[in-house]
Amino acid sequence: MAMNLRLSDEAAAALRVESQRTGVSQQEILRRAVDEHLGIGEAKRGAPYPDWVIPPERPYRPVTPTIVPPPGKTMAQILEELREDRL
């Protein structure tokens, strides 16, 4: 069944960001949200992930870098130099 849905600008922007972050289509995100809210589909069975996905042990958290490149160099340059050594 086809349906049009009008979202607030804020909700539409958040949906775009989540789609880009997860690689899941906006349409699929909305389907899952509706199923979860209504208690139907995958959400009804309590399966937040496909069978082949190992759920995370703890939620996402920002990582603070522990290695800082020397002044005037980027990590990308250092990695490129290391790759050249292997050729």
LUMMARPA-109809 format. One record per residue (C-alpha): residue number from 1; chain; y, x, z. Coordinates in nm, 2 decimals. Each point is the difference from the previous one (the first is absolute). Layout:
! residues N
{node NUM 'A' {Y X Z}}
...
//
This chain:
! residues 87
{node 1 'A' {0.00 0.00 0.00}}
{node 2 'A' {0.34 0.14 -0.10}}
{node 3 'A' {0.29 -0.02 0.25}}
{node 4 'A' {0.35 0.13 0.02}}
{node 5 'A' {0.12 0.14 0.32}}
{node 6 'A' {0.36 0.08 0.09}}
{node 7 'A' {0.05 0.27 0.26}}
{node 8 'A' {0.31 0.12 0.18}}
{node 9 'A' {0.15 0.32 -0.13}}
{node 10 'A' {-0.12 0.18 0.32}}
{node 11 'A' {-0.36 -0.13 -0.03}}
{node 12 'A' {-0.01 0.08 -0.37}}
{node 13 'A' {0.12 0.36 0.07}}
{node 14 'A' {-0.25 0.04 0.28}}
{node 15 'A' {-0.28 -0.13 -0.22}}
{node 16 'A' {0.09 0.25 -0.28}}
{node 17 'A' {0.01 0.29 0.25}}
{node 18 'A' {-0.34 -0.10 0.15}}
{node 19 'A' {-0.15 -0.03 -0.35}}
{node 20 'A' {0.12 0.35 -0.09}}
{node 21 'A' {-0.12 0.14 0.33}}
{node 22 'A' {-0.35 -0.14 -0.01}}
{node 23 'A' {-0.06 -0.02 -0.38}}
{node 24 'A' {-0.09 -0.37 0.05}}
{node 25 'A' {0.17 -0.25 -0.24}}
{node 26 'A' {0.26 -0.22 0.14}}
{node 27 'A' {-0.20 -0.30 -0.10}}
{node 28 'A' {-0.31 0.13 0.19}}
{node 29 'A' {0.21 0.07 0.31}}
{node 30 'A' {0.13 -0.36 0.00}}
{node 31 'A' {-0.35 -0.14 -0.06}}
{node 32 'A' {-0.14 0.19 0.30}}
{node 33 'A' {0.30 -0.12 0.22}}
{node 34 'A' {-0.06 -0.36 -0.10}}
{node 35 'A' {-0.37 0.02 0.06}}
{node 36 'A' {0.05 0.17 0.34}}
{node 37 'A' {0.26 -0.26 0.10}}
{node 38 'A' {-0.23 -0.29 -0.10}}
{node 39 'A' {-0.32 0.16 0.13}}
{node 40 'A' {-0.18 0.00 -0.33}}
{node 41 'A' {-0.15 0.25 -0.24}}
{node 42 'A' {-0.05 0.36 0.11}}
{node 43 'A' {0.23 -0.06 0.30}}
{node 44 'A' {-0.24 -0.27 0.12}}
{node 45 'A' {-0.29 0.24 0.01}}
{node 46 'A' {0.22 0.25 0.19}}
{node 47 'A' {-0.04 0.28 -0.26}}
{node 48 'A' {0.34 0.17 -0.03}}
{node 49 'A' {-0.15 0.28 -0.22}}
{node 50 'A' {-0.26 0.00 -0.27}}
{node 51 'A' {-0.35 0.11 0.11}}
{node 52 'A' {0.05 0.35 -0.15}}
{node 53 'A' {0.32 0.07 0.20}}
{node 54 'A' {-0.03 0.17 0.34}}
{node 55 'A' {0.28 -0.15 0.21}}
{node 56 'A' {0.25 0.24 0.16}}
{node 57 'A' {-0.07 0.10 0.36}}
{node 58 'A' {0.37 -0.03 0.09}}
{node 59 'A' {0.31 -0.14 -0.18}}
{node 60 'A' {0.22 0.20 -0.23}}
{node 61 'A' {0.24 0.24 0.17}}
{node 62 'A' {0.25 0.23 -0.15}}
{node 63 'A' {-0.10 0.36 -0.01}}
{node 64 'A' {0.24 0.28 0.11}}
{node 65 'A' {-0.06 0.31 -0.21}}
{node 66 'A' {-0.13 0.30 0.19}}
{node 67 'A' {0.05 0.26 -0.27}}
{node 68 'A' {0.34 0.07 -0.13}}
{node 69 'A' {0.05 0.20 -0.32}}
{node 70 'A' {0.21 0.32 0.01}}
{node 71 'A' {0.37 -0.03 -0.09}}
{node 72 'A' {0.05 -0.05 -0.38}}
{node 73 'A' {-0.35 -0.12 -0.07}}
{node 74 'A' {-0.15 -0.34 -0.02}}
{node 75 'A' {-0.36 -0.09 0.08}}
{node 76 'A' {-0.05 -0.09 -0.36}}
{node 77 'A' {0.10 0.35 -0.11}}
{node 78 'A' {-0.24 0.15 0.26}}
{node 79 'A' {-0.29 -0.22 -0.11}}
{node 80 'A' {0.07 0.09 -0.37}}
{node 81 'A' {-0.02 0.37 0.09}}
{node 82 'A' {-0.33 -0.05 0.18}}
{node 83 'A' {-0.14 -0.18 -0.31}}
{node 84 'A' {0.11 0.29 -0.22}}
{node 85 'A' {-0.21 0.23 0.22}}
{node 86 'A' {-0.31 -0.20 -0.08}}
{node 87 'A' {0.04 0.02 -0.38}}
//
